[in-house]
Amino acid sequence: MRKIVIICILLLTGALLLAAAPIAQADNDLTGNWAGQWKCTPPDCEKPGGSMHGNINQSGNNVTGNFTLENTVIGTISGALNGGIAGTHLQGTLTSGSHKIHVEGNVSGKNIQGKFSSDEFGGGTFNINHQ
């Protein structure tokens, strides 16, 4: 009986510690300048890809910044990035005027690789590195 009570107390203590743990913070600080390439994924490709560069500011799990994408179907576009990061998963939206591009990526050290999708530009992949 005493063994069962001790096990119950340990389990309850563990559950309380897990419940009181803070929400997971991002593993990396993404603040800084980033540059790399984007590529369109067929069949929605009018342009095969191009370069991209910009800056990211991170505050806790919130991510903001500005990015420029070159060689898009409407030429070079620049816009604001707003999103968040949980662990190594980045998610957000790049907005340039009425154009919105949804981005999702995985952070590994000084590299982010991911996918993008947009009604105007189709979808594809991107790969950027911290400068």
VMD Tcl script that builds the backbone (N, CA, C; Angstrom):
set m [mol new atoms 393]
animate dup $m
set s [atomselect $m all]
$s set {name element resname resid chain x y z} {
  {N N MET 1 A 0.823 -1.196 0.000}
  {CA C MET 1 A 0.000 0.000 0.000}
  {C C MET 1 A 0.863 1.255 0.000}
  {N N ARG 2 A 1.913 1.234 0.817}
  {CA C ARG 2 A 2.798 2.390 0.921}
  {C C ARG 2 A 3.483 2.645 -0.422}
  {N N LYS 3 A 3.848 1.584 -1.134}
  {CA C LYS 3 A 4.483 1.698 -2.436}
  {C C LYS 3 A 3.540 2.371 -3.436}
  {N N ILE 4 A 2.281 2.031 -3.402}
  {CA C ILE 4 A 1.286 2.613 -4.308}
  {C C ILE 4 A 1.124 4.096 -4.023}
  {N N VAL 5 A 1.090 4.490 -2.762}
  {CA C VAL 5 A 0.958 5.896 -2.388}
  {C C VAL 5 A 2.168 6.683 -2.879}
  {N N ILE 6 A 3.364 6.145 -2.714}
  {CA C ILE 6 A 4.589 6.836 -3.164}
  {C C ILE 6 A 4.570 7.000 -4.676}
  {N N ILE 7 A 4.179 5.959 -5.401}
  {CA C ILE 7 A 4.111 6.040 -6.861}
  {C C ILE 7 A 3.090 7.088 -7.285}
  {N N CYS 8 A 1.938 7.127 -6.635}
  {CA C CYS 8 A 0.913 8.129 -6.949}
  {C C CYS 8 A 1.422 9.542 -6.696}
  {N N ILE 9 A 2.136 9.747 -5.610}
  {CA C ILE 9 A 2.689 11.072 -5.294}
  {C C ILE 9 A 3.710 11.473 -6.347}
  {N N LEU 10 A 4.582 10.559 -6.751}
  {CA C LEU 10 A 5.577 10.855 -7.786}
  {C C LEU 10 A 4.910 11.192 -9.118}
  {N N LEU 11 A 3.901 10.436 -9.501}
  {CA C LEU 11 A 3.188 10.710 -10.740}
  {C C LEU 11 A 2.480 12.061 -10.696}
  {N N LEU 12 A 1.850 12.363 -9.568}
  {CA C LEU 12 A 1.161 13.637 -9.407}
  {C C LEU 12 A 2.158 14.798 -9.458}
  {N N THR 13 A 3.295 14.643 -8.795}
  {CA C THR 13 A 4.334 15.677 -8.811}
  {C C THR 13 A 4.830 15.903 -10.235}
  {N N GLY 14 A 5.076 14.822 -10.975}
  {CA C GLY 14 A 5.523 14.936 -12.360}
  {C C GLY 14 A 4.498 15.634 -13.230}
  {N N ALA 15 A 3.237 15.299 -13.058}
  {CA C ALA 15 A 2.166 15.929 -13.835}
  {C C ALA 15 A 2.079 17.420 -13.529}
  {N N LEU 16 A 2.215 17.793 -12.268}
  {CA C LEU 16 A 2.174 19.210 -11.892}
  {C C LEU 16 A 3.363 19.974 -12.478}
  {N N LEU 17 A 4.538 19.362 -12.473}
  {CA C LEU 17 A 5.711 20.019 -13.049}
  {C C LEU 17 A 5.538 20.220 -14.552}
  {N N LEU 18 A 5.011 19.231 -15.242}
  {CA C LEU 18 A 4.770 19.373 -16.675}
  {C C LEU 18 A 3.724 20.434 -16.961}
  {N N ALA 19 A 2.688 20.498 -16.171}
  {CA C ALA 19 A 1.634 21.484 -16.379}
  {C C ALA 19 A 2.137 22.898 -16.125}
  {N N ALA 20 A 3.091 23.038 -15.225}
  {CA C ALA 20 A 3.605 24.363 -14.888}
  {C C ALA 20 A 4.754 24.789 -15.793}
  {N N ALA 21 A 5.250 23.895 -16.649}
  {CA C ALA 21 A 6.375 24.233 -17.532}
  {C C ALA 21 A 5.946 25.303 -18.519}
  {N N PRO 22 A 6.830 26.246 -18.839}
  {CA C PRO 22 A 6.487 27.285 -19.806}
  {C C PRO 22 A 6.369 26.698 -21.204}
  {N N ILE 23 A 5.646 27.400 -22.060}
  {CA C ILE 23 A 5.541 26.994 -23.456}
  {C C ILE 23 A 6.937 27.013 -24.052}
  {N N ALA 24 A 7.225 26.013 -24.865}
  {CA C ALA 24 A 8.571 25.860 -25.431}
  {C C ALA 24 A 8.981 27.108 -26.209}
  {N N GLN 25 A 10.126 27.630 -25.871}
  {CA C GLN 25 A 10.677 28.762 -26.578}
  {C C GLN 25 A 11.446 28.260 -27.794}
  {N N ALA 26 A 11.685 29.150 -28.728}
  {CA C ALA 26 A 12.438 28.797 -29.916}
  {C C ALA 26 A 13.861 28.395 -29.536}
  {N N ASP 27 A 14.389 27.393 -30.253}
  {CA C ASP 27 A 15.731 26.910 -29.991}
  {C C ASP 27 A 16.801 27.861 -30.511}
  {N N ASN 28 A 16.491 28.643 -31.530}
  {CA C ASN 28 A 17.468 29.506 -32.184}
  {C C ASN 28 A 17.006 30.952 -32.134}
  {N N ASP 29 A 17.978 31.864 -32.133}
  {CA C ASP 29 A 17.640 33.274 -32.306}
  {C C ASP 29 A 17.832 33.584 -33.778}
  {N N LEU 30 A 16.769 33.907 -34.467}
  {CA C LEU 30 A 16.806 34.123 -35.911}
  {C C LEU 30 A 17.134 35.552 -36.303}
  {N N THR 31 A 17.307 36.437 -35.325}
  {CA C THR 31 A 17.544 37.845 -35.607}
  {C C THR 31 A 18.785 38.021 -36.482}
  {N N GLY 32 A 18.624 38.789 -37.556}
  {CA C GLY 32 A 19.753 39.078 -38.439}
  {C C GLY 32 A 19.350 39.054 -39.897}
  {N N ASN 33 A 20.359 39.106 -40.750}
  {CA C ASN 33 A 20.152 39.118 -42.193}
  {C C ASN 33 A 20.238 37.701 -42.753}
  {N N TRP 34 A 19.383 37.426 -43.736}
  {CA C TRP 34 A 19.273 36.108 -44.344}
  {C C TRP 34 A 19.245 36.260 -45.863}
  {N N ALA 35 A 19.820 35.280 -46.567}
  {CA C ALA 35 A 19.808 35.307 -48.033}
  {C C ALA 35 A 19.862 33.894 -48.573}
  {N N GLY 36 A 19.269 33.722 -49.764}
  {CA C GLY 36 A 19.287 32.406 -50.387}
  {C C GLY 36 A 18.463 32.386 -51.657}
  {N N GLN 37 A 17.840 31.236 -51.917}
  {CA C GLN 37 A 17.117 31.005 -53.159}
  {C C GLN 37 A 15.701 30.501 -52.898}
  {N N TRP 38 A 14.815 30.782 -53.829}
  {CA C TRP 38 A 13.494 30.168 -53.853}
  {C C TRP 38 A 13.347 29.458 -55.187}
  {N N LYS 39 A 12.570 28.368 -55.199}
  {CA C LYS 39 A 12.315 27.605 -56.421}
  {C C LYS 39 A 10.834 27.269 -56.498}
  {N N CYS 40 A 10.282 27.411 -57.681}
  {CA C CYS 40 A 8.879 27.092 -57.904}
  {C C CYS 40 A 8.731 25.584 -58.118}
  {N N THR 41 A 7.622 25.032 -57.625}
  {CA C THR 41 A 7.315 23.620 -57.818}
  {C C THR 41 A 6.230 23.507 -58.889}
  {N N PRO 42 A 6.521 22.822 -60.017}
  {CA C PRO 42 A 5.509 22.667 -61.082}
  {C C PRO 42 A 4.242 22.023 -60.537}
  {N N PRO 43 A 3.088 22.269 -61.111}
  {CA C PRO 43 A 2.864 22.823 -62.438}
  {C C PRO 43 A 2.560 24.318 -62.440}
  {N N ASP 44 A 2.551 24.979 -61.305}
  {CA C ASP 44 A 2.132 26.382 -61.216}
  {C C ASP 44 A 3.273 27.369 -61.453}
  {N N CYS 45 A 4.256 27.014 -62.271}
  {CA C CYS 45 A 5.454 27.845 -62.410}
  {C C CYS 45 A 5.478 28.660 -63.691}
  {N N GLU 46 A 5.447 29.967 -63.533}
  {CA C GLU 46 A 5.721 30.843 -64.665}
  {C C GLU 46 A 7.186 31.263 -64.622}
  {N N LYS 47 A 7.782 31.230 -63.462}
  {CA C LYS 47 A 9.204 31.520 -63.269}
  {C C LYS 47 A 9.798 30.361 -62.473}
  {N N PRO 48 A 11.004 29.890 -62.831}
  {CA C PRO 48 A 11.575 28.725 -62.143}
  {C C PRO 48 A 12.075 29.010 -60.733}
  {N N GLY 49 A 12.428 30.255 -60.459}
  {CA C GLY 49 A 12.952 30.588 -59.136}
  {C C GLY 49 A 13.762 31.856 -59.189}
  {N N GLY 50 A 14.389 32.166 -58.064}
  {CA C GLY 50 A 15.193 33.378 -57.987}
  {C C GLY 50 A 15.833 33.505 -56.628}
  {N N SER 51 A 16.440 34.637 -56.411}
  {CA C SER 51 A 17.097 34.875 -55.125}
  {C C SER 51 A 16.141 35.580 -54.175}
  {N N MET 52 A 16.470 35.496 -52.902}
  {CA C MET 52 A 15.696 36.190 -51.871}
  {C C MET 52 A 16.638 36.619 -50.760}
  {N N HIS 53 A 16.319 37.725 -50.140}
  {CA C HIS 53 A 17.130 38.212 -49.023}
  {C C HIS 53 A 16.275 39.105 -48.138}
  {N N GLY 54 A 16.682 39.206 -46.886}
  {CA C GLY 54 A 15.942 40.051 -45.970}
  {C C GLY 54 A 16.477 39.960 -44.563}
  {N N ASN 55 A 15.685 40.484 -43.649}
  {CA C ASN 55 A 16.090 40.463 -42.237}
  {C C ASN 55 A 14.950 39.910 -41.402}
  {N N ILE 56 A 15.339 39.302 -40.298}
  {CA C ILE 56 A 14.380 38.763 -39.347}
  {C C ILE 56 A 14.682 39.356 -37.979}
  {N N ASN 57 A 13.642 39.724 -37.272}
  {CA C ASN 57 A 13.734 40.150 -35.877}
  {C C ASN 57 A 12.907 39.170 -35.059}
  {N N GLN 58 A 13.510 38.614 -34.031}
  {CA C GLN 58 A 12.799 37.655 -33.190}
  {C C GLN 58 A 12.687 38.195 -31.776}
  {N N SER 59 A 11.483 38.105 -31.228}
  {CA C SER 59 A 11.219 38.456 -29.839}
  {C C SER 59 A 10.407 37.318 -29.243}
  {N N GLY 60 A 11.073 36.486 -28.443}
  {CA C GLY 60 A 10.410 35.287 -27.934}
  {C C GLY 60 A 10.074 34.369 -29.082}
  {N N ASN 61 A 8.800 34.014 -29.212}
  {CA C ASN 61 A 8.365 33.158 -30.315}
  {C C ASN 61 A 7.823 33.941 -31.501}
  {N N ASN 62 A 7.828 35.274 -31.420}
  {CA C ASN 62 A 7.330 36.112 -32.510}
  {C C ASN 62 A 8.457 36.482 -33.457}
  {N N VAL 63 A 8.141 36.433 -34.755}
  {CA C VAL 63 A 9.120 36.729 -35.793}
  {C C VAL 63 A 8.533 37.783 -36.727}
  {N N THR 64 A 9.307 38.847 -36.982}
  {CA C THR 64 A 8.930 39.872 -37.949}
  {C C THR 64 A 10.142 40.165 -38.815}
  {N N GLY 65 A 9.924 40.902 -39.886}
  {CA C GLY 65 A 11.049 41.275 -40.737}
  {C C GLY 65 A 10.573 41.771 -42.078}
  {N N ASN 66 A 11.509 41.885 -42.998}
  {CA C ASN 66 A 11.236 42.307 -44.369}
  {C C ASN 66 A 12.050 41.444 -45.309}
  {N N PHE 67 A 11.433 41.015 -46.410}
  {CA C PHE 67 A 12.130 40.195 -47.392}
  {C C PHE 67 A 11.873 40.700 -48.793}
  {N N THR 68 A 12.851 40.456 -49.666}
  {CA C THR 68 A 12.758 40.765 -51.082}
  {C C THR 68 A 12.944 39.475 -51.859}
  {N N LEU 69 A 12.024 39.217 -52.792}
  {CA C LEU 69 A 12.115 38.067 -53.685}
  {C C LEU 69 A 12.297 38.589 -55.099}
  {N N GLU 70 A 13.310 38.075 -55.779}
  {CA C GLU 70 A 13.606 38.522 -57.134}
  {C C GLU 70 A 13.165 37.473 -58.149}
  {N N ASN 71 A 12.851 37.941 -59.361}
  {CA C ASN 71 A 12.482 37.100 -60.492}
  {C C ASN 71 A 11.127 36.418 -60.308}
  {N N THR 72 A 10.176 37.081 -59.639}
  {CA C THR 72 A 8.823 36.525 -59.518}
  {C C THR 72 A 8.046 36.860 -60.795}
  {N N VAL 73 A 6.835 36.353 -60.924}
  {CA C VAL 73 A 6.020 36.621 -62.113}
  {C C VAL 73 A 5.674 38.103 -62.257}
  {N N ILE 74 A 5.786 38.865 -61.169}
  {CA C ILE 74 A 5.533 40.314 -61.268}
  {C C ILE 74 A 6.814 41.113 -61.038}
  {N N GLY 75 A 7.957 40.459 -61.161}
  {CA C GLY 75 A 9.236 41.131 -60.969}
  {C C GLY 75 A 9.723 40.969 -59.535}
  {N N THR 76 A 10.462 41.948 -59.058}
  {CA C THR 76 A 10.973 41.936 -57.688}
  {C C THR 76 A 9.899 42.432 -56.741}
  {N N ILE 77 A 9.668 41.672 -55.675}
  {CA C ILE 77 A 8.697 42.114 -54.672}
  {C C ILE 77 A 9.383 42.177 -53.308}
  {N N SER 78 A 8.946 43.117 -52.506}
  {CA C SER 78 A 9.431 43.261 -51.133}
  {C C SER 78 A 8.224 43.365 -50.218}
  {N N GLY 79 A 8.358 42.773 -49.036}
  {CA C GLY 79 A 7.233 42.840 -48.120}
  {C C GLY 79 A 7.601 42.479 -46.707}
  {N N ALA 80 A 6.626 42.639 -45.844}
  {CA C ALA 80 A 6.801 42.397 -44.413}
  {C C ALA 80 A 6.528 40.936 -44.080}
  {N N LEU 81 A 7.371 40.378 -43.229}
  {CA C LEU 81 A 7.190 39.017 -42.717}
  {C C LEU 81 A 6.638 39.112 -41.307}
  {N N ASN 82 A 5.566 38.369 -41.033}
  {CA C ASN 82 A 5.001 38.267 -39.693}
  {C C ASN 82 A 4.703 36.800 -39.426}
  {N N GLY 83 A 5.183 36.310 -38.287}
  {CA C GLY 83 A 4.939 34.904 -37.986}
  {C C GLY 83 A 5.429 34.528 -36.611}
  {N N GLY 84 A 5.739 33.261 -36.480}
  {CA C GLY 84 A 6.194 32.750 -35.197}
  {C C GLY 84 A 7.068 31.529 -35.375}
  {N N ILE 85 A 7.702 31.148 -34.285}
  {CA C ILE 85 A 8.548 29.966 -34.288}
  {C C ILE 85 A 8.271 29.165 -33.025}
  {N N ALA 86 A 8.197 27.852 -33.194}
  {CA C ALA 86 A 8.031 26.926 -32.072}
  {C C ALA 86 A 9.099 25.853 -32.245}
  {N N GLY 87 A 10.064 25.849 -31.335}
  {CA C GLY 87 A 11.184 24.921 -31.483}
  {C C GLY 87 A 11.975 25.280 -32.717}
  {N N THR 88 A 11.992 24.405 -33.709}
  {CA C THR 88 A 12.705 24.673 -34.960}
  {C C THR 88 A 11.756 24.914 -36.123}
  {N N HIS 89 A 10.454 25.032 -35.849}
  {CA C HIS 89 A 9.460 25.203 -36.914}
  {C C HIS 89 A 9.047 26.674 -37.034}
  {N N LEU 90 A 9.348 27.262 -38.182}
  {CA C LEU 90 A 8.993 28.646 -38.487}
  {C C LEU 90 A 7.752 28.658 -39.366}
  {N N GLN 91 A 6.829 29.563 -39.072}
  {CA C GLN 91 A 5.608 29.700 -39.866}
  {C C GLN 91 A 5.237 31.170 -39.919}
  {N N GLY 92 A 4.818 31.642 -41.102}
  {CA C GLY 92 A 4.433 33.038 -41.188}
  {C C GLY 92 A 3.883 33.411 -42.543}
  {N N THR 93 A 3.656 34.720 -42.710}
  {CA C THR 93 A 3.129 35.265 -43.955}
  {C C THR 93 A 3.974 36.457 -44.370}
  {N N LEU 94 A 4.359 36.444 -45.641}
  {CA C LEU 94 A 5.049 37.575 -46.251}
  {C C LEU 94 A 3.997 38.356 -47.024}
  {N N THR 95 A 3.834 39.645 -46.692}
  {CA C THR 95 A 2.803 40.464 -47.315}
  {C C THR 95 A 3.451 41.603 -48.080}
  {N N SER 96 A 3.110 41.700 -49.376}
  {CA C SER 96 A 3.592 42.788 -50.231}
  {C C SER 96 A 2.379 43.363 -50.943}
  {N N GLY 97 A 1.894 44.493 -50.442}
  {CA C GLY 97 A 0.674 45.066 -50.997}
  {C C GLY 97 A -0.482 44.102 -50.786}
  {N N SER 98 A -1.149 43.716 -51.877}
  {CA C SER 98 A -2.269 42.776 -51.769}
  {C C SER 98 A -1.816 41.323 -51.901}
  {N N HIS 99 A -0.533 41.096 -52.112}
  {CA C HIS 99 A 0.003 39.746 -52.288}
  {C C HIS 99 A 0.408 39.146 -50.945}
  {N N LYS 100 A -0.013 37.905 -50.719}
  {CA C LYS 100 A 0.339 37.207 -49.485}
  {C C LYS 100 A 0.977 35.873 -49.850}
  {N N ILE 101 A 2.103 35.584 -49.194}
  {CA C ILE 101 A 2.810 34.326 -49.401}
  {C C ILE 101 A 2.961 33.653 -48.046}
  {N N HIS 102 A 2.385 32.463 -47.912}
  {CA C HIS 102 A 2.496 31.693 -46.665}
  {C C HIS 102 A 3.806 30.911 -46.707}
  {N N VAL 103 A 4.579 30.977 -45.618}
  {CA C VAL 103 A 5.855 30.260 -45.543}
  {C C VAL 103 A 5.887 29.370 -44.307}
  {N N GLU 104 A 6.511 28.206 -44.468}
  {CA C GLU 104 A 6.766 27.282 -43.367}
  {C C GLU 104 A 8.157 26.726 -43.572}
  {N N GLY 105 A 8.949 26.702 -42.510}
  {CA C GLY 105 A 10.296 26.196 -42.660}
  {C C GLY 105 A 10.825 25.568 -41.396}
  {N N ASN 106 A 11.912 24.848 -41.555}
  {CA C ASN 106 A 12.617 24.241 -40.433}
  {C C ASN 106 A 13.980 24.880 -40.287}
  {N N VAL 107 A 14.294 25.286 -39.064}
  {CA C VAL 107 A 15.544 25.952 -38.758}
  {C C VAL 107 A 16.554 24.913 -38.306}
  {N N SER 108 A 17.746 24.988 -38.893}
  {CA C SER 108 A 18.851 24.119 -38.483}
  {C C SER 108 A 20.105 24.978 -38.442}
  {N N GLY 109 A 20.480 25.405 -37.249}
  {CA C GLY 109 A 21.644 26.278 -37.109}
  {C C GLY 109 A 21.420 27.599 -37.803}
  {N N LYS 110 A 22.256 27.897 -38.800}
  {CA C LYS 110 A 22.161 29.150 -39.539}
  {C C LYS 110 A 21.494 28.963 -40.899}
  {N N ASN 111 A 20.600 27.963 -40.995}
  {CA C ASN 111 A 19.916 27.656 -42.244}
  {C C ASN 111 A 18.419 27.452 -41.978}
  {N N ILE 112 A 17.604 27.947 -42.910}
  {CA C ILE 112 A 16.166 27.683 -42.882}
  {C C ILE 112 A 15.778 27.133 -44.249}
  {N N GLN 113 A 15.166 25.959 -44.260}
  {CA C GLN 113 A 14.641 25.360 -45.485}
  {C C GLN 113 A 13.153 25.162 -45.303}
  {N N GLY 114 A 12.395 25.430 -46.370}
  {CA C GLY 114 A 10.963 25.260 -46.215}
  {C C GLY 114 A 10.198 25.348 -47.502}
  {N N LYS 115 A 8.882 25.580 -47.340}
  {CA C LYS 115 A 7.954 25.657 -48.459}
  {C C LYS 115 A 7.200 26.978 -48.393}
  {N N PHE 116 A 6.733 27.420 -49.561}
  {CA C PHE 116 A 5.873 28.589 -49.618}
  {C C PHE 116 A 4.672 28.275 -50.495}
  {N N SER 117 A 3.603 29.009 -50.277}
  {CA C SER 117 A 2.422 28.869 -51.129}
  {C C SER 117 A 1.711 30.216 -51.227}
  {N N SER 118 A 1.156 30.448 -52.422}
  {CA C SER 118 A 0.474 31.709 -52.677}
  {C C SER 118 A -0.498 31.520 -53.828}
  {N N ASP 119 A -1.662 32.141 -53.736}
  {CA C ASP 119 A -2.615 32.080 -54.838}
  {C C ASP 119 A -2.031 32.734 -56.092}
  {N N GLU 120 A -1.287 33.825 -55.922}
  {CA C GLU 120 A -0.745 34.567 -57.061}
  {C C GLU 120 A 0.512 33.930 -57.653}
  {N N PHE 121 A 1.357 33.338 -56.806}
  {CA C PHE 121 A 2.677 32.884 -57.252}
  {C C PHE 121 A 2.836 31.369 -57.284}
  {N N GLY 122 A 1.822 30.628 -56.910}
  {CA C GLY 122 A 1.958 29.175 -56.847}
  {C C GLY 122 A 2.681 28.760 -55.586}
  {N N GLY 123 A 3.397 27.658 -55.663}
  {CA C GLY 123 A 4.097 27.149 -54.496}
  {C C GLY 123 A 5.487 26.699 -54.849}
  {N N GLY 124 A 6.271 26.443 -53.818}
  {CA C GLY 124 A 7.637 26.008 -54.052}
  {C C GLY 124 A 8.405 25.861 -52.759}
  {N N THR 125 A 9.710 25.904 -52.898}
  {CA C THR 125 A 10.601 25.736 -51.756}
  {C C THR 125 A 11.537 26.932 -51.646}
  {N N PHE 126 A 12.118 27.078 -50.459}
  {CA C PHE 126 A 13.145 28.100 -50.267}
  {C C PHE 126 A 14.241 27.547 -49.363}
  {N N ASN 127 A 15.413 28.137 -49.491}
  {CA C ASN 127 A 16.579 27.754 -48.689}
  {C C ASN 127 A 17.377 29.025 -48.444}
  {N N ILE 128 A 17.422 29.481 -47.183}
  {CA C ILE 128 A 18.142 30.719 -46.859}
  {C C ILE 128 A 19.137 30.455 -45.729}
  {N N ASN 129 A 20.201 31.271 -45.724}
  {CA C ASN 129 A 21.250 31.150 -44.720}
  {C C ASN 129 A 21.460 32.475 -44.016}
  {N N HIS 130 A 21.785 32.388 -42.718}
  {CA C HIS 130 A 22.094 33.576 -41.924}
  {C C HIS 130 A 23.402 34.160 -42.416}
  {N N GLN 131 A 23.411 35.460 -42.630}
  {CA C GLN 131 A 24.604 36.129 -43.178}
  {C C GLN 131 A 25.488 36.684 -42.090}
}
mol reanalyze $m
mol bondsrecalc $m
mol representation Tube
mol addrep $m
